[in-house]
Amino acid sequence: MPSNQINITLGTAGHIDHGKTALIKCFTGCDTDRLKEEKERGMSIDLGYAPCTISDLEVGIVDVPGHENFIKTMVAGAACIDAVIFVVAADDGVMPQTLEHLDILTLLGIRHGIVALTKIDRVKSEELNLVRQQVQEFLQGTFLEDAPILPLSSITGQGFDDFLEALKELVAGIKPKRIDGLFRLPIDRAFSARGYGSVIAGIPVSGSIHIGDEIVLLPLGQKGRIKNIQVYSQQSDTAQAGQCAALNIPQFDQKTVERGQSLTVGQYFKPSLWFLAELTLLPHDKLFLKNAQHVKFHTGTSQVEATVYLMQSEKLQQGQQDLVQIRLNAPLIAGPKDRFIIRTISPAVTIGGGMIVEAIEKKLKRSDPAIVQDVRQRADAVKTDKDFLAYCIKHAPGYIANTQQLSQRTKIAPGLIPALIEELLQQHDIIQLQEDQYVHSQVIKEIGAQLLTHVEQFHQQAPQSPGIPKDELARTLSLIDKLFDLVVSDLKKQVKITENNQRLALPDHQSEVPRELRDLLEKVEDAFQRKGFAPPGLSEVAQSLQIPPKQLLQLVNLLTEHGRLVPVADNLFFHTDAVERARQTLIEYLQKEKKLESVKFKYLIDTTRKFALPLLDYFDRIGLTRRVGYTRYLQNPTA
């Protein structure tokens, strides 16, 4: 790319026959009316493009048609410009499309521009002063109210020096579009070039693309590879957001490529029929929008009929704003923060526009206050990358998000996400669970509240139990171990929960064993404690204590919950004291001898193989030892 090229695009706007095309031809030398019909009719029908050198910087110019029948084309051209040359003819003054074009520019978020008061050779000085005053009054309260109004003539050249100086100041005050995002180009047109094949033209709205890169044509889903690039009609290795670009992609059939389709990369975008959006109605008399009203919907270079569903009212009045759901009659590509325009079906009049929040899978229930609140939060968050990233982490499936998932939803390039993540971590808005896994701090609090509720309910249902088993609670909450442990750790730090023997309880919980069971519990515990490393079977205990087997199982489970018995294998329980003595014996031996042949363990604790081997297997399971064949080693030799 030549060093003097800059990714800024200007656009014209204004009523038909106010001299937009002639003005561009005067200061660029380019005739943007390229179609035969345009030449014959003397008016612009389609978008025209021209390069323009300003202060040794080459920028792009988009010339849009002014006729009311081509408003959809005007919207397609204005959607990707950085600033406007707003044209009003001195012999006509403000006309219907002057107003509609200004409305469209405002709704599209254009904030920079100058005003060209053309055809001054056709009026006297008194008339010029009057029309200049009219234009000033017309622009009051708009983004152009402080813009310079520059009288000029494309016939005599009068006023062009001042116009070009203002143009230089305009370009100097514009910040070029960022080029580190995901590449996306709303297609303006496609044609076939002899010896090259299909060429697709338009202005990328984000990112950059290079020769050799793979590209995707949506909504068709076809893939191709870029063979050549032209920017401002010059050969280039790359095309960037904000530049008039033509991409040579031989794999595509130009007959299937249409204005309104998009070129993008990877799997980040997909066609959608539903969009959540923030809509503002223009502040003109008698304008309104009913819930479920059919409209023409414009975004990028796309136009499709659609139905607008209001989220918070049945009717939107002039100048009002609402969150809306838009159901399109045909799928298209759009991303968060894209601007859009809506027009009535017949007669076709621009009535409003706004910002797309994001594509959604289906219609949301506006009768649900929680959904409406979430939609408000989402619309606020999407306006800045960091806030939207935080929102997406908070609402991630399974509570956990990684870089790829976040990039897919936010449409933020993966390379930009780590810096945003770091900011959120420093602000303690999110927590890193493990490498490339993040959870929102508010989610930790919300899960913690759910966890405490489950623990409290467990205490009410089983007051005799010391607490709910951790693994049972993790399954109930459908949490992975890392996240569950993080929530529990956070609650422990706040002294909102206690843990004992892999069970969780509220700090003030005291297990209430019924008085009639206390004596039996002591007898059952004593039966296991006395037998040490050769504990009795359940049937033996039931028979010796004359306790029904079902009741004995309840007592044994209760002792297990209180950490007095340890389930070593199916129907095999050891007293906690015996397990601890066996553990110490095993550790001391292995620290000294480094390994233990399994058969030797029964001699170390003076028991039989029947009890020694299940104990060894238990120590393997809890991570104390590891087994290699028939030999045991300490899992952590320094233990």
Buried (B, 14 or more C-beta within 10 A) or exposed (E): BEEEBBBBBBBBBBBBBBBBBBBBBBBBEBBBBBEEEBEEEEBBBBBBBBBBEBBEBBBBBBBBBBBBEBBBBBBBBBBBBBBBBBBBBBBBBBBEBBBBBBBBBBBBBBEBBBBBBBBBBBBEEEBBEBBBEEBEEBBEEBBBEEBBBBBBBBBEEBBBEEBBEBBEEBBEEBEBBBBEBBBBBBBBBBEEEEEEBBBBBBBBBBBBBEBEBEBBBBBBEBEBEBBBBBBBEEEBEBBBBBBBBBBBBBBBBBEEBEBBBBBBBBEBBBBBBBBBBBBBBBEBEEBEBEBEBBBBBBBBBBBBEBBBBBBBBEEBEBEBEBBBBBBBEEBBBBBBBBBBBBBBEEEEBBBBBBBBBBBBEEEBEBEEEEEBEBBBBBBBBBEEBBBBBBBBBBBBEEBBBBBEBBBBBBBBBBEBBEEBBEBBBEEEBBBBBEEBBBBBBEBBBBBBEBBBEBBBEBBEEBEBBBBBBBEBBBEEBEBBEEBBBBBBEBBBEEEBBBBEBEBBBBEEBEBEBEEEBEEBBEBBBEBBBEBBBBBBEBEEBBEEBEBEEEBBBBBBBBBBBBEBBBEBBEEBBBBBEBBEBBBEBBBEBBEEEEEBEBEBBBEBBEBEEEBBBBBBBBBBEEEBBEEEEEEBEBBEEEE
